[in-house]
Amino acid sequence: MMEGRGFQPNIVVYSTVIDRLYKDKRLTEAFDLFSEVKEKGISPNILTYNCLIHAMCTLGQQKEAIRFLDEMLASNVALDVVTYNILINAHCKEGMVSEAEDIVDTMIKKGIEPNVITYNALIDVSYSIMINGYCKVKRLDEARNLFCEISRKGLAPDIVTYNTLIQGICQLGRFSYAHELFKKMCASRQIPNLVTYSVLLDGLCKHGKIKEALKLLRGMQNYGLKPNIVHYSILIDWLCKGGHIRFASELFHGFSVKGLNPNVYTYTVMINGFFKERLLDEAYQLFRTMKENDCLPDGCCYNVMIRGGFF
């Protein structure tokens, strides 16, 4: 259309369109357009390649990502910090932390300094990417050392970095250190967000620390945050699993006062909790109220009802 009007799009325009097509999950069109670019004799730039490499990594097609990387190098297009972050993130998500470390080393040798995003994937994007990778394979000491390295390099850990490390620590049951890190985060003027509290609540509940979880939930208001349905759903789920069905039910039925609407997940965990305690009438009544409250059951909810013997 643009060419028909006498406008010849350049690689910046093409790259922007390819990026948009990828984000809209129209990958076939993105790759077709990439082929068209090359057929027209237009050289792809760093943005074009980063977009395609990211798409391949997201789809788990590492070989295709490497093919694009090789093509990029053969075309004398230099990798930038974004390219390295994409590769580091992909390797960390696959648990290939050693390979991710090698990429960071290569990156530094090429004169490209990792940014706070890099540290987040080895705490999820170049330091951030690496921290996340260490946490996934339970190498907490390495994650902590890398977190300290961020500060030594004059970089300020962001909320993603803190949340990633706190999540890894909670998964290992190291709550004293998670609490210490939480306090450090607040002292450094990084305000905890809703994700921070979701991570801490889930970690505490998972390890049976319900009282601490309730205290944390109440403390959210100190930072101007209001617990949402996700936070209450986490708590209700673990209360039900711990046999505290009455307390869970009180929380659930108090949503209207708080201006909250339970979602299908909240209904499902509450119904499942009733079934576990053999409170069949309560389970069925709650199921019936879902449609009245414009919350349609999903497959998981119907599965709970079937296992409970109602279908």
C-alpha positions as CSV (number, residue, x, y, z in Angstrom):
1,M,0.0,0.0,0.0
2,M,2.8,2.4,0.9
3,E,4.8,1.5,-2.2
4,G,1.7,2.0,-4.3
5,R,1.6,5.6,-3.1
6,G,5.2,6.2,-4.0
7,F,6.5,5.7,-0.5
8,Q,9.5,3.3,-0.2
9,P,9.5,1.9,3.4
10,N,13.0,1.6,4.9
11,I,14.3,-1.1,7.4
12,V,13.1,0.9,10.4
13,V,9.5,0.8,9.1
14,Y,9.8,-2.9,8.2
15,S,11.3,-3.7,11.6
16,T,8.6,-1.8,13.4
17,V,5.9,-3.8,11.5
18,I,7.7,-7.1,12.1
19,D,7.9,-6.3,15.8
20,R,4.1,-5.5,15.9
21,L,3.2,-8.7,14.0
22,Y,5.3,-10.7,16.5
23,K,3.6,-9.1,19.5
24,D,0.2,-9.8,17.9
25,K,1.3,-13.5,17.6
26,R,1.1,-13.3,13.8
27,L,4.4,-15.0,13.3
28,T,3.9,-16.4,9.8
29,E,3.2,-12.9,8.6
30,A,6.3,-11.6,10.4
31,F,8.5,-14.2,8.8
32,D,7.0,-13.7,5.4
33,L,7.7,-9.9,5.7
34,F,11.3,-10.7,6.8
35,S,11.8,-12.8,3.7
36,E,10.3,-10.0,1.6
37,V,12.7,-7.5,3.1
38,K,15.7,-9.6,2.1
39,E,14.3,-10.2,-1.4
40,K,14.1,-6.5,-1.9
41,G,17.8,-6.2,-1.0
42,I,17.1,-4.3,2.2
43,S,19.6,-5.2,5.0
44,P,17.8,-6.2,8.3
45,N,19.1,-4.2,11.3
46,I,19.6,-5.1,15.0
47,L,15.9,-4.4,15.8
48,T,14.8,-6.8,13.1
49,Y,17.0,-9.6,14.3
50,N,16.3,-9.0,18.0
51,C,12.6,-9.3,17.3
52,L,13.0,-12.6,15.4
53,I,15.5,-14.1,17.9
54,H,13.2,-13.2,20.8
55,A,10.2,-14.9,18.9
56,M,12.2,-18.1,18.4
57,C,13.4,-18.2,22.0
58,T,9.9,-17.6,23.3
59,L,8.7,-20.6,21.2
60,G,11.5,-22.7,22.5
61,Q,13.1,-23.0,19.1
62,Q,16.7,-22.4,20.1
63,K,18.1,-23.8,16.9
64,E,16.2,-21.3,14.8
65,A,17.3,-18.5,17.2
66,I,20.9,-19.5,16.7
67,R,20.4,-19.6,12.9
68,F,19.2,-16.0,13.0
69,L,22.1,-15.1,15.3
70,D,24.6,-16.7,12.9
71,E,22.9,-14.8,10.0
72,M,23.1,-11.6,12.0
73,L,26.9,-12.0,12.6
74,A,27.5,-13.0,9.0
75,S,25.8,-9.7,8.0
76,N,28.2,-7.8,10.3
77,V,25.3,-6.7,12.5
78,A,26.8,-6.3,16.0
79,L,24.9,-7.8,19.0
80,D,23.7,-5.3,21.6
81,V,22.7,-5.6,25.2
82,V,19.1,-6.5,24.2
83,T,20.3,-9.4,22.0
84,Y,22.4,-10.8,24.9
85,N,19.6,-10.4,27.3
86,I,17.2,-12.3,25.1
87,L,19.8,-15.2,24.8
88,I,20.6,-15.1,28.6
89,N,16.9,-15.2,29.5
90,A,16.2,-18.1,27.1
91,H,19.0,-20.2,28.6
92,C,18.0,-19.4,32.2
93,K,14.4,-20.4,31.5
94,E,15.6,-23.7,30.3
95,G,17.7,-24.1,33.5
96,M,21.0,-23.7,31.4
97,V,22.6,-21.3,33.9
98,S,26.2,-22.3,33.1
99,E,25.6,-21.5,29.4
100,A,24.0,-18.2,30.4
101,E,27.1,-17.4,32.5
102,D,29.2,-18.0,29.4
103,I,27.1,-15.6,27.4
104,V,27.5,-13.0,30.1
105,D,31.3,-13.5,30.0
106,T,31.3,-13.2,26.2
107,M,29.2,-10.1,26.5
108,I,31.7,-8.4,28.8
109,K,34.6,-9.4,26.6
110,K,32.9,-7.7,23.7
111,G,32.8,-4.5,25.7
112,I,29.1,-4.6,26.4
113,E,28.3,-4.2,30.1
114,P,25.4,-6.2,31.5
115,N,22.6,-4.0,32.8
116,V,20.2,-4.5,35.7
117,I,17.9,-6.5,33.3
118,T,20.8,-8.9,32.7
119,Y,21.3,-9.5,36.4
120,N,17.6,-10.1,37.0
121,A,17.5,-13.4,34.7
122,L,20.8,-14.9,36.7
123,I,18.0,-12.6,39.9
124,D,14.5,-12.1,34.6
125,V,16.3,-9.9,32.1
126,S,20.8,-9.6,31.8
127,Y,21.8,-9.5,35.6
128,S,18.1,-9.9,36.4
129,I,17.9,-12.8,34.0
130,M,20.8,-14.6,35.6
131,I,19.5,-14.2,39.2
132,N,16.2,-15.8,38.1
133,G,18.1,-18.7,36.6
134,Y,20.1,-19.3,39.8
135,C,16.9,-19.3,41.8
136,K,15.3,-21.8,39.5
137,V,18.1,-24.3,40.0
138,K,18.2,-23.5,43.8
139,R,21.7,-21.9,43.6
140,L,20.8,-19.3,46.2
141,D,24.3,-18.3,47.2
142,E,25.2,-17.5,43.5
143,A,21.9,-15.5,43.2
144,R,22.8,-13.5,46.4
145,N,26.4,-12.9,45.3
146,L,25.1,-11.6,41.9
147,F,22.6,-9.4,43.7
148,C,25.4,-7.9,45.7
149,E,27.5,-7.4,42.5
150,I,24.7,-5.2,41.1
151,S,25.3,-2.7,43.8
152,R,29.1,-2.9,43.5
153,K,28.8,-2.0,39.9
154,G,26.7,1.1,40.8
155,L,23.4,-0.3,39.5
156,A,20.3,0.0,41.6
157,P,18.3,-3.3,41.9
158,D,14.8,-2.6,40.7
159,I,11.5,-4.1,41.9
160,V,11.7,-7.0,39.4
161,T,15.1,-7.9,40.8
162,Y,13.9,-7.9,44.4
163,N,10.8,-9.8,43.6
164,T,12.7,-12.5,41.7
165,L,15.2,-13.0,44.5
166,I,12.5,-13.0,47.2
167,Q,10.5,-15.6,45.3
168,G,13.5,-17.8,44.9
169,I,14.3,-17.5,48.6
170,C,10.7,-18.2,49.7
171,Q,10.6,-21.3,47.5
172,L,13.5,-22.6,49.5
173,G,11.8,-21.8,52.8
174,R,14.4,-19.2,53.8
175,F,11.9,-16.7,55.3
176,S,14.3,-14.9,57.6
177,Y,16.5,-13.9,54.7
178,A,13.4,-13.1,52.6
179,H,12.2,-10.7,55.4
180,E,15.7,-9.2,55.6
181,L,15.7,-8.6,51.9
182,F,12.1,-7.1,52.0
183,K,13.3,-4.6,54.7
184,K,16.3,-3.7,52.6
185,M,14.1,-3.1,49.6
186,C,11.9,-0.8,51.6
187,A,14.9,1.0,53.1
188,S,16.3,1.6,49.6
189,R,13.0,3.3,48.6
190,Q,11.9,0.5,46.3
191,I,8.3,0.4,47.2
192,P,6.9,-3.2,47.4
193,N,4.2,-3.8,44.8
194,L,1.3,-6.2,44.6
195,V,3.6,-8.9,43.1
196,T,6.0,-8.6,46.1
197,Y,3.1,-9.4,48.4
198,S,1.8,-12.2,46.3
199,V,5.2,-13.9,46.3
200,L,5.7,-13.5,50.1
201,L,2.1,-14.6,50.9
202,D,2.4,-17.7,48.7
203,G,5.8,-18.6,50.2
204,L,4.6,-18.1,53.8
205,C,1.4,-20.1,53.3
206,K,3.2,-22.9,51.4
207,H,5.3,-23.5,54.5
208,G,2.4,-23.3,57.0
209,K,3.1,-19.8,58.3
210,I,-0.5,-18.6,58.1
211,K,-0.3,-16.1,61.0
212,E,2.7,-14.4,59.4
213,A,0.8,-14.3,56.1
214,L,-2.2,-12.6,57.7
215,K,0.1,-10.1,59.4
216,L,1.7,-9.4,56.1
217,L,-1.6,-8.9,54.4
218,R,-2.7,-6.3,57.0
219,G,0.7,-4.6,56.6
220,M,0.1,-3.9,52.9
221,Q,-1.9,-0.8,53.8
222,N,1.2,0.8,55.3
223,Y,2.5,1.2,51.7
224,G,-0.9,2.4,50.3
225,L,-1.7,-1.0,48.8
226,K,-5.0,-2.7,49.0
227,P,-5.1,-6.5,48.9
228,N,-6.8,-7.8,45.8
229,I,-8.6,-11.0,44.9
230,V,-5.3,-12.7,44.0
231,H,-3.9,-12.1,47.6
232,Y,-7.0,-13.4,49.2
233,S,-7.2,-16.4,46.9
234,I,-3.7,-17.4,47.8
235,L,-4.6,-17.2,51.5
236,I,-8.0,-19.1,51.1
237,D,-6.3,-21.8,49.0
238,W,-3.8,-22.5,51.8
239,L,-6.3,-22.2,54.6
240,C,-8.4,-24.9,52.9
241,K,-5.4,-27.1,52.3
242,G,-4.5,-26.7,56.0
243,G,-8.0,-27.7,57.2
244,H,-9.0,-24.1,58.3
245,I,-12.2,-24.3,56.3
246,R,-14.3,-22.0,58.6
247,F,-11.7,-19.2,58.6
248,A,-11.4,-19.6,54.8
249,S,-15.2,-19.4,54.5
250,E,-15.3,-16.2,56.6
251,L,-12.7,-14.5,54.4
252,F,-14.6,-15.6,51.3
253,H,-18.0,-14.3,52.5
254,G,-16.4,-11.1,53.6
255,F,-15.5,-10.1,50.0
256,S,-18.6,-8.0,49.4
257,V,-17.7,-5.7,52.4
258,K,-14.2,-5.2,50.9
259,G,-15.7,-4.5,47.4
260,L,-14.1,-7.6,45.9
261,N,-15.5,-10.1,43.5
262,P,-14.2,-13.7,43.7
263,N,-13.0,-15.1,40.4
264,V,-13.4,-18.6,39.1
265,Y,-10.2,-19.7,40.8
266,T,-11.3,-18.4,44.2
267,Y,-14.7,-20.2,43.9
268,T,-12.9,-23.4,42.8
269,V,-10.5,-23.5,45.8
270,M,-13.3,-22.7,48.2
271,I,-15.6,-25.4,46.7
272,N,-12.7,-27.9,46.8
273,G,-12.1,-27.0,50.4
274,F,-15.7,-27.8,51.3
275,F,-15.5,-31.1,49.5
276,K,-12.3,-32.0,51.4
277,E,-14.2,-31.4,54.7
278,R,-17.2,-33.3,53.4
279,L,-19.3,-30.2,53.6
280,L,-21.3,-31.2,50.5
281,D,-24.2,-28.8,50.8
282,E,-22.0,-25.8,51.2
283,A,-20.0,-26.8,48.2
284,Y,-23.1,-27.2,46.0
285,Q,-24.6,-24.0,47.2
286,L,-21.5,-22.0,46.5
287,F,-21.3,-23.6,43.0
288,R,-24.9,-22.4,42.4
289,T,-24.1,-18.8,43.3
290,M,-21.4,-18.6,40.7
291,K,-23.8,-18.0,37.8
292,E,-25.8,-15.6,40.0
293,N,-22.6,-13.5,40.4
294,D,-21.7,-13.6,36.7
295,C,-18.8,-16.0,37.3
296,L,-19.0,-18.9,34.9
297,P,-17.4,-22.2,36.0
298,D,-14.4,-23.4,33.9
299,G,-13.1,-26.9,33.2
300,C,-11.1,-27.0,36.5
301,C,-14.2,-26.0,38.5
302,Y,-16.4,-28.7,36.8
303,N,-13.6,-31.2,37.4
304,V,-13.8,-30.4,41.2
305,M,-17.6,-30.9,41.1
306,I,-17.3,-34.2,39.3
307,R,-14.7,-35.5,41.7
308,G,-17.0,-34.3,44.5
309,G,-19.8,-36.5,43.1
310,F,-22.2,-33.9,41.8
311,F,-22.2,-34.8,38.1
